[in-house]
Amino acid sequence: MEIEGQALREAGLAVIGVAVFVGFLVVGSLMGAGEGEPMGTFVMVGGIVAFVVVMGALGLLFLDED
């Protein structure tokens, strides 16, 4: 089974987006978000917002390519 280059590129960009999101969550938890530390919570919320924006932008980018 051969994977097309476009599908491979889309999957790679999505994986990078998810990896960055997971990184934000790990850093936020290490900064004390579970204990209610404001900075850790801010990092986690910022990661969620960044994930939504990046994945939305990738979706719009891939929508135009056919």
N, C-alpha and C positions, 0 to 999 in steps of 0.2 A: 504494500500500500504506500503510495507516494503522497506526501503532503505538499500542497501548493505553497509557493513562497509567500503569497499574501496572507494565507491562513497562519503560517508560521510566524510572520511578523506581528499579526494581530494578537496571537496567543502570547508571544514574547512580551509585547508592551503591556498586556493585561497582567501577566505574571509580575512584571516589574512594579506596576501600580499596587498590586496586592502586597508585594514584599515591602514596599515603602510604608504602606499602611500598617503592616504587622510591626515594622520597626518603630513607628510612632507609638504603638500600643505597648511595646516592650519598654521603650524609654520612659513613657509615661508611668508605667507600673513601677519601674525602678526608682522613679522620682517621688514615689509615695502617693499615687492617685488612690490606691486602695485604702489608705489611712486618712484620706481627705485632705492631703496637701494641695494647696491651690495651684502650684506650678505644675505638678504632675497631672492634675485634672485638666489644666489648660492645654498641656501638650497632647493629652488624649483627645480632647474635643477638637483641637486644631488638626490632629491626624484624621479624624472622622470627616471634618469639613474638607480638608485637602483631598481625601480619597474620593469624596462625592464629586468635587470639581474636576479632578483629573480623569476619573472614569467617565464623567459626562462629556468632557472634551474629547476623549478617545472615541466615545460613541459617535459624536458628531463627525469626527474625522473619518471614521470607518463608514458612516452612513453615506457620505458623498462618493466613496470609492466603490465602483462596481465594474 
